[in-house]
Amino acid sequence: MYLLDTNIISARMQNHEKVEAKLEDAADAEEPVFMSGINHYEIKRGLLAVNATRKMKIYDAIRQDFQMLFLDNEEVFEKAAEIHTDLKQRGELIQDADIFIAAMALLQNLILVTNDSHFQRISSLTTENWITDSN
């Protein structure tokens, strides 16, 4: 089971060949693929800011392919606070939005699919990069 990061959803919007192939593999294996409400917010704000109506239609169509996870319980906030504290103590802090995405992935036992290496700073978080991975 996978949780997509915003950059992977953006790559999907651009018909990135490797991302498309991995999504097809997941569908063939009946592996659920999720996105988060945070991804939705990040993409929508970017598209609205530049009035990208054509890309908005593309996004609105493909987002239907993924079940959306929301920040809807205290457990997510507790896990995010733990992650933030750990990263801050090590001097390796990342953006809050990414901390929440990581917390959702950890709590749901999902593999986070991202093109951002900073997620590797979070212990016990499993990540894959469908943009650069060769397999």
Residue, then its C-alpha position, 0 to 999 in steps of 0.5 A: m500500500y502506498l501514499l503518494d507525495t505531492n511531487i509524485i502526483s505532479a509527475r503523474m499529471q505530466n504523464h511521467e513514464k516511470v510513475e505511470a508504470k508503477l501505478e499500473d503495477a500497483a493496480d495490477a497487484e490490487e495494491p491500494v494507492f492513497m494521497s493525502g488532503i495535504n497533497h490536495y491542498e499543495i496542488k490546488r493552491g499551486l494551480l489556483a495561484v497561476n490560474a492553470t485551468r487546463k492542469m486543474k482539469i487534469y488534476d481533478a480527473i486523476r485525483q479520483d484514482f486515489q483515496m484521500l487520507f485526512l488529518d482527522n484524528e489525534e493520533v496523526f498529530e501525536k505522531a507528527a509531534e514525535i517526528h518533529t521533536d526527533l528531527k529538531q533535536r538532530g538539527e534535521l527539521i523538514q516542513d510541517a506538511d511533510i511531517f504530517i504526510a510522514a505521520m500518516a504513512l507511518l500510522q497507516n503502514l504505507i510506503l511513502v512514494t516521493n522524490d524528496s530525499h529528506f524523508q529518509r531522515i525519518s526513522s522507520l518510514t519506508t520510502e520509494n522513488w518512482i521517478t529515479d528508481s530503475n526497477 
